Amino acid sequence: MLLTAIVLALLGALVPCRAEYRLSPGDIIELAVAGLPDLKQRAPIQLDGTITIPMVGTIVAAGSTSTDVQARVEMALATKVLRQRTPDGRDRIVLIQPGDVSVAVVEYRPIYVNGDVLQPGQHPYRPQMTVRHAIALSGGVSTVRGRSATMGVEVVEADREYRATVLALAKEHVHAWRLTAELEGSEDIKEQRLADAPVPAATLSEYLRTEASYLNIRLLEYKNEKVHLQNAARLADEQIGTLTTQEKQEAQGLQTDIDELDRVNKLFGSGSLVSPRVTESRRAVLLSSTRHLQTTATLSQVKQQRDEFLFRLEKLDTQRRLEVLRETSESQVRIAELRTRLEAAAQKLQVFGRLASADAAGSGVRPAITIIRKSGDGWDRLSVSEDADLLPGDAIEVVARPDLLTTAAGQ
């Protein structure tokens, strides 16, 4: 048994552990406190590595994990007196307990792509992003730069405009597909053939993945809001039933106390009872009347809340449909504009007698890829493949193989 335990411990030590991500300037975190929605906020990490949070102040975040920042915020809030206003207008003191504070990264530092790609520049980082994804977002490998000296700057710029418009048109088509799926209440986007915007499969897949994620978020948000309103209306109905029964019982009790007061007054008038008994009966009527009025007021308030929940529930589908229809109309306008721009760019290229850039994948170009990554106080240059994982803040250099540039330029 001892030998087995030792072997298992050694095997466990050989399994690599994925280090928790450490924050850096440029990241944006979201802070939330259970039971205190007003404290929810997003905080960017400044150049000096700090974040500023109301009621907490300035906290060092760079170089720390989300868990570290969460612990610091919890420690700071534990010394504060937090108040929450309840629906009935009263203030309630909230004590921060371990686990009440959550800190998550909602936006990472962007990545940067440079070199032989169609659209060099900055792109948002997504978890599990690879070099292939970054190149796809940049429009794919482009050998236009290798031909600019022989074909002229005007041809290169015309070609760049043409391909950029193709990408924008394909992206807008995918956006329209997502709106159609959302309008139909479907969780799947129906992919269609892009005759007017041929793009690499990897680029189209990236667009589809992004829009599918957004579609799932929108549908989940809609379902959660609908369930919330339905539950709120149901709970209000249950409370109305309870208050209605209570109101009837209190009305009967009040009438009983009134009848008792009349009987006591008659007995007191005939000299059969002493005055203290009359006073007690009057006090009982007053208490019953007060309880009945309070219950009636509460019942009226709950009915008003129930009606508001039902009204919002009834308008939810209509508002959502109108919003999606408006976005669809705007998307169709953008598609028409992009088609016009694409036709103009194609005509400009036809003036030169040919399309300036051949598809890099079709040309067989295999780029050399280098990742420039921050490491301590310096930078590392890593030669990688297209399947290499990226980290926030990485810079990617893409260079088409020199021995293929001449071949691609002559095609």
C-alpha positions as CSV (number, residue, x, y, z in Angstrom):
1,M,0.0,0.0,0.0
2,L,2.8,2.4,0.9
3,L,4.6,1.7,-2.4
4,T,1.3,2.3,-4.3
5,A,0.8,5.6,-2.6
6,I,4.4,6.7,-3.4
7,V,4.0,5.8,-7.1
8,L,0.7,7.7,-7.3
9,A,2.2,10.7,-5.6
10,L,5.1,10.7,-8.1
11,L,2.7,10.4,-11.1
12,G,0.7,13.3,-9.8
13,A,3.8,15.4,-9.6
14,L,4.5,14.7,-13.2
15,V,1.1,16.0,-14.4
16,P,1.6,19.7,-15.4
17,C,-0.7,22.1,-13.6
18,R,-2.1,25.0,-15.6
19,A,-1.1,28.2,-13.7
20,E,-3.9,30.5,-12.9
21,Y,-3.9,33.6,-15.1
22,R,-2.2,36.7,-13.6
23,L,-3.6,40.1,-14.4
24,S,-1.8,42.8,-16.2
25,P,-2.5,46.4,-17.2
26,G,-5.1,46.5,-20.0
27,D,-7.2,43.6,-18.6
28,I,-10.7,44.5,-17.4
29,I,-12.2,42.7,-14.4
30,E,-15.8,42.6,-13.1
31,L,-16.5,42.7,-9.4
32,A,-19.8,41.5,-8.0
33,V,-21.0,41.2,-4.4
34,A,-23.8,38.7,-3.5
35,G,-26.9,40.6,-2.4
36,L,-25.6,44.0,-3.4
37,P,-26.3,44.4,-7.2
38,D,-25.4,48.1,-6.9
39,L,-21.8,47.3,-6.2
40,K,-21.4,45.3,-9.4
41,Q,-18.9,47.1,-11.7
42,R,-16.1,46.7,-14.2
43,A,-12.7,48.0,-13.4
44,P,-9.8,48.3,-15.9
45,I,-6.3,47.7,-14.6
46,Q,-4.3,50.9,-15.1
47,L,-0.7,51.3,-16.3
48,D,0.5,51.4,-12.7
49,G,-1.1,47.9,-12.1
50,T,-3.9,49.2,-9.9
51,I,-7.7,49.3,-10.0
52,T,-10.0,51.7,-8.2
53,I,-13.2,50.4,-6.6
54,P,-15.8,52.6,-4.8
55,M,-15.9,52.0,-1.0
56,V,-12.6,50.1,-1.3
57,G,-10.2,52.5,-2.9
58,T,-7.1,51.6,-4.9
59,I,-5.9,48.0,-5.0
60,V,-2.9,46.5,-6.7
61,A,-4.1,44.0,-9.2
62,A,-1.2,43.5,-11.8
63,G,0.7,40.3,-11.2
64,S,-2.1,38.9,-9.0
65,T,-4.7,36.3,-9.8
66,S,-8.5,36.9,-9.7
67,T,-8.6,35.0,-6.5
68,D,-6.0,37.3,-5.0
69,V,-7.9,40.4,-5.9
70,Q,-11.1,38.8,-4.6
71,A,-9.5,38.1,-1.2
72,R,-8.3,41.7,-1.0
73,V,-11.7,43.2,-1.9
74,E,-13.4,40.9,0.7
75,M,-10.9,42.0,3.3
76,A,-11.5,45.6,2.5
77,L,-15.3,45.3,2.4
78,A,-15.4,43.3,5.7
79,T,-14.4,46.5,7.5
80,K,-17.1,48.6,5.8
81,V,-20.7,49.1,6.9
82,L,-22.8,48.2,3.8
83,R,-26.4,49.0,3.6
84,Q,-29.1,47.8,1.2
85,R,-32.5,49.4,0.7
86,T,-35.3,46.8,0.8
87,P,-38.4,47.0,-1.4
88,D,-40.4,48.5,1.5
89,G,-37.9,51.4,1.8
90,R,-36.0,50.2,4.9
91,D,-32.2,50.0,5.2
92,R,-30.6,46.7,5.9
93,I,-27.1,46.2,7.1
94,V,-25.2,43.6,5.0
95,L,-22.2,41.7,6.3
96,I,-19.7,40.4,3.8
97,Q,-19.0,36.7,4.3
98,P,-16.2,34.7,2.6
99,G,-17.3,33.8,-0.9
100,D,-19.7,36.8,-1.3
101,V,-17.3,38.6,-3.5
102,S,-16.6,37.4,-7.1
103,V,-14.0,38.7,-9.4
104,A,-13.7,37.6,-13.0
105,V,-11.8,38.8,-16.1
106,V,-14.3,40.0,-18.6
107,E,-11.9,41.5,-21.2
108,Y,-8.3,40.5,-21.7
109,R,-5.5,42.5,-23.2
110,P,-5.7,42.4,-27.0
111,I,-3.4,40.5,-29.2
112,Y,-1.5,42.1,-32.1
113,V,-0.9,40.6,-35.6
114,N,1.7,42.0,-37.9
115,G,3.4,40.9,-41.1
116,D,2.0,39.1,-44.2
117,V,-1.7,39.2,-43.3
118,L,-4.5,41.1,-45.0
119,Q,-5.5,43.2,-42.0
120,P,-2.7,43.7,-39.5
121,G,-3.6,45.2,-36.2
122,Q,-5.2,44.6,-32.9
123,H,-7.8,41.9,-32.1
124,P,-9.6,41.0,-28.9
125,Y,-8.3,38.0,-27.0
126,R,-10.5,35.0,-26.3
127,P,-9.7,32.0,-24.0
128,Q,-8.2,29.0,-25.9
129,M,-7.3,31.3,-28.8
130,T,-4.7,30.0,-31.2
131,V,-2.5,31.6,-33.8
132,R,-4.8,30.1,-36.5
133,H,-7.7,32.1,-35.0
134,A,-5.7,35.3,-34.9
135,I,-4.6,34.9,-38.6
136,A,-8.3,34.2,-39.5
137,L,-9.4,37.4,-37.8
138,S,-6.7,39.2,-39.7
139,G,-8.1,38.0,-43.0
140,G,-5.6,35.2,-43.6
141,V,-2.1,35.1,-44.9
142,S,-1.7,37.6,-47.8
143,T,1.2,37.8,-50.3
144,V,0.1,41.2,-51.6
145,R,3.2,42.8,-49.9
146,G,5.5,40.6,-51.9
147,R,4.0,41.8,-55.1
148,S,3.6,45.5,-54.4
149,A,6.9,46.5,-56.0
150,T,6.1,44.9,-59.3
151,M,2.3,45.6,-59.5
152,G,2.2,49.1,-58.1
153,V,0.8,50.6,-55.0
154,E,-2.5,51.3,-56.6
155,V,-3.1,47.7,-57.3
156,V,-2.1,46.7,-53.8
157,E,-4.5,49.2,-52.3
158,A,-7.3,48.2,-54.6
159,D,-6.8,44.6,-53.7
160,R,-6.7,45.4,-50.0
161,E,-10.0,47.3,-50.3
162,Y,-11.6,44.4,-52.2
163,R,-10.6,41.7,-49.7
164,A,-11.5,43.9,-46.7
165,T,-14.9,44.4,-48.1
166,V,-15.3,40.7,-48.8
167,L,-14.5,40.0,-45.1
168,A,-16.9,42.7,-43.9
169,L,-19.7,41.4,-46.2
170,A,-19.2,37.8,-45.0
171,K,-19.2,39.0,-41.4
172,E,-22.4,41.0,-41.9
173,H,-24.1,37.9,-43.6
174,V,-23.3,35.8,-40.6
175,H,-24.7,38.5,-38.4
176,A,-27.9,38.5,-40.4
177,W,-28.1,34.7,-40.0
178,R,-27.8,35.0,-36.3
179,L,-30.6,37.6,-36.2
180,T,-32.8,35.2,-38.3
181,A,-32.1,32.4,-35.8
182,E,-32.9,34.7,-32.9
183,L,-36.1,35.8,-34.5
184,E,-37.2,32.2,-34.9
185,G,-36.1,31.3,-31.4
186,S,-33.6,28.8,-32.7
187,E,-30.3,28.0,-30.9
188,D,-28.6,27.0,-34.1
189,I,-27.5,29.4,-36.9
190,K,-28.3,28.1,-40.4
191,E,-25.2,28.5,-42.5
192,Q,-25.9,29.5,-46.1
193,R,-23.7,29.8,-49.2
194,L,-21.8,33.0,-49.6
195,A,-21.7,33.6,-53.3
196,D,-21.0,37.3,-53.0
197,A,-18.4,37.0,-50.2
198,P,-16.1,34.0,-50.6
199,V,-13.8,33.8,-47.5
200,P,-11.6,31.1,-46.1
201,A,-13.4,28.4,-44.1
202,A,-11.4,29.3,-41.0
203,T,-12.5,32.9,-41.2
204,L,-16.2,31.9,-41.7
205,S,-15.9,29.4,-38.8
206,E,-14.6,32.2,-36.5
207,Y,-17.4,34.5,-37.5
208,L,-20.0,31.7,-36.9
209,R,-18.4,30.9,-33.5
210,T,-18.6,34.5,-32.3
211,E,-22.2,35.0,-33.5
212,A,-23.3,31.6,-32.0
213,S,-21.9,32.6,-28.6
214,Y,-23.7,35.9,-28.8
215,L,-26.9,34.1,-29.9
216,N,-26.7,31.8,-26.9
217,I,-26.2,34.7,-24.5
218,R,-29.1,36.7,-26.0
219,L,-31.4,33.6,-25.8
220,L,-30.3,32.8,-22.3
221,E,-30.9,36.4,-21.2
222,Y,-34.4,36.4,-22.7
223,K,-35.3,33.1,-21.1
224,N,-33.9,34.1,-17.7
225,E,-35.9,37.4,-17.8
226,K,-39.1,35.6,-18.8
227,V,-38.7,33.0,-16.0
228,H,-38.0,35.7,-13.5
229,L,-41.1,37.6,-14.4
230,Q,-43.2,34.4,-14.4
231,N,-41.9,33.4,-11.0
232,A,-42.5,36.9,-9.7
233,A,-46.1,37.0,-10.9
234,R,-46.7,33.5,-9.5
235,L,-45.3,34.4,-6.1
236,A,-47.4,37.6,-6.2
237,D,-50.5,35.5,-6.9
238,E,-49.7,33.2,-4.0
239,Q,-49.2,36.2,-1.7
240,I,-52.5,37.8,-3.0
241,G,-54.4,34.6,-2.1
242,T,-52.9,34.5,1.4
243,L,-53.6,38.2,2.0
244,T,-57.2,37.9,0.6
245,T,-57.9,35.1,3.1
246,Q,-56.3,37.1,5.9
247,E,-58.3,40.2,4.9
248,K,-61.6,38.3,5.0
249,Q,-60.7,36.8,8.4
250,E,-59.7,40.1,9.8
251,A,-62.9,41.7,8.4
252,Q,-65.0,39.1,10.2
253,G,-62.9,39.6,13.4
254,L,-63.5,43.4,13.1
255,Q,-67.2,42.9,12.7
256,T,-67.3,40.6,15.7
257,D,-65.4,43.2,17.8
258,I,-67.8,45.9,16.6
259,D,-70.8,43.7,17.6
260,E,-69.2,43.0,20.9
261,L,-68.7,46.8,21.5
262,D,-72.4,47.5,20.7
263,R,-73.4,44.8,23.2
264,V,-71.1,46.1,25.9
265,N,-72.3,49.7,25.4
266,K,-75.9,48.6,25.8
267,L,-75.0,46.7,29.0
268,F,-73.0,49.6,30.3
269,G,-75.9,52.0,29.6
270,S,-78.2,49.7,31.6
271,G,-75.6,49.7,34.5
272,S,-74.8,46.0,34.1
273,L,-71.1,46.5,33.2
274,V,-68.4,48.8,34.5
275,S,-66.5,51.2,32.3
276,P,-63.2,49.3,32.1
277,R,-65.0,46.6,30.1
278,V,-66.1,49.2,27.6
279,T,-62.6,50.5,27.2
280,E,-61.3,47.0,26.5
281,S,-63.9,46.5,23.8
282,R,-63.1,49.8,22.1
283,R,-59.4,49.0,22.2
284,A,-60.1,45.6,20.5
285,V,-62.1,47.3,17.8
286,L,-59.2,49.8,17.2
287,L,-56.6,47.0,16.9
288,S,-58.8,44.9,14.6
289,S,-59.5,47.9,12.4
290,T,-55.8,48.8,12.2
291,R,-54.8,45.2,11.2
292,H,-57.5,45.1,8.6
293,L,-56.4,48.4,7.0
294,Q,-52.7,47.3,7.0
295,T,-53.6,44.0,5.3
296,T,-55.8,45.8,2.8
297,A,-53.0,48.2,1.9
298,T,-50.5,45.4,1.6
299,L,-52.9,43.5,-0.6
300,S,-53.4,46.5,-2.9
301,Q,-49.6,46.9,-3.2
302,V,-49.0,43.3,-4.1
303,K,-51.8,43.3,-6.7
304,Q,-50.1,46.4,-8.3
305,Q,-46.8,44.6,-8.4
306,R,-48.4,41.5,-9.9
307,D,-50.0,43.6,-12.6
308,E,-46.7,45.2,-13.4
309,F,-45.0,41.8,-13.7
310,L,-47.7,40.6,-16.0
311,F,-47.5,43.8,-18.1
312,R,-43.7,43.4,-18.5
313,L,-44.1,39.7,-19.3
314,E,-46.7,40.5,-22.0
315,K,-44.4,43.2,-23.6
316,L,-41.2,41.1,-23.4
317,D,-41.8,39.1,-26.6
318,T,-43.1,42.1,-28.5
319,Q,-40.1,44.3,-27.5
320,R,-37.6,41.5,-28.3
321,R,-39.2,40.9,-31.7
322,L,-39.2,44.6,-32.6
323,E,-35.6,44.9,-31.5
324,V,-34.5,42.0,-33.7
325,L,-36.5,43.2,-36.6
326,R,-34.9,46.7,-36.3
327,E,-31.4,45.1,-36.2
328,T,-32.3,42.9,-39.2
329,S,-33.4,45.9,-41.2
330,E,-30.1,47.7,-40.3
331,S,-28.1,44.6,-41.3
332,Q,-29.8,44.4,-44.7
333,V,-28.9,48.1,-45.3
334,R,-25.3,47.4,-44.4
335,I,-25.2,44.3,-46.7
336,A,-26.5,46.4,-49.6
337,E,-23.9,49.1,-48.9
338,L,-21.1,46.5,-48.7
339,R,-22.2,44.9,-52.0
340,T,-22.0,48.3,-53.6
341,R,-18.5,48.8,-52.3
342,L,-17.5,45.3,-53.4
343,E,-18.7,45.9,-56.9
344,A,-16.8,49.2,-57.0
345,A,-13.6,47.6,-55.8
346,A,-13.9,44.7,-58.3
347,Q,-14.4,47.2,-61.1
348,K,-11.3,49.1,-60.0
349,L,-9.3,45.9,-60.1
350,Q,-10.6,45.0,-63.5
351,V,-9.2,48.2,-64.8
352,F,-5.7,46.8,-64.0
353,G,-6.7,43.6,-65.9
354,R,-6.6,41.1,-62.9
355,L,-7.3,40.6,-59.2
356,A,-4.1,41.6,-57.4
357,S,-4.0,39.0,-54.7
358,A,-4.3,35.3,-55.0
359,D,-5.7,33.3,-52.1
360,A,-2.7,32.5,-49.8
361,A,-4.0,29.1,-49.0
362,G,-4.5,28.3,-52.6
363,S,-1.0,29.5,-53.4
364,G,0.4,27.0,-51.0
365,V,2.1,29.7,-48.8
366,R,3.1,28.4,-45.4
367,P,4.0,31.3,-43.2
368,A,6.8,31.5,-40.6
369,I,5.1,32.6,-37.3
370,T,6.8,34.2,-34.3
371,I,5.1,35.1,-31.0
372,I,6.6,38.0,-29.1
373,R,5.6,37.4,-25.5
374,K,6.3,39.4,-22.3
375,S,8.4,37.4,-19.8
376,G,9.3,39.1,-16.6
377,D,11.1,42.3,-17.5
378,G,11.9,41.2,-21.0
379,W,10.4,39.7,-24.1
380,D,10.7,36.2,-25.6
381,R,10.5,35.4,-29.3
382,L,9.0,32.0,-29.9
383,S,8.8,30.3,-33.3
384,V,5.5,28.4,-33.4
385,S,3.0,26.7,-35.6
386,E,-0.6,27.9,-36.4
387,D,-1.9,25.6,-33.7
388,A,0.1,27.3,-30.9
389,D,-2.0,28.7,-28.0
390,L,-2.0,32.5,-27.4
391,L,-1.9,34.5,-24.2
392,P,-3.3,38.0,-23.7
393,G,-0.9,40.7,-24.9
394,D,0.9,38.5,-27.4
395,A,2.2,40.0,-30.6
396,I,2.3,37.7,-33.6
397,E,4.6,38.2,-36.6
398,V,3.6,36.4,-39.8
399,V,6.1,36.1,-42.6
400,A,5.3,34.2,-45.8
401,R,8.1,31.9,-46.8
402,P,10.5,33.8,-49.2
403,D,10.8,30.9,-51.6
404,L,7.1,31.0,-52.2
405,L,6.6,34.7,-52.6
406,T,7.8,34.8,-56.2
407,T,5.6,31.9,-57.1
408,A,2.5,33.5,-55.5
409,A,3.3,36.8,-57.2
410,G,3.4,35.2,-60.6
411,Q,0.0,33.4,-60.3
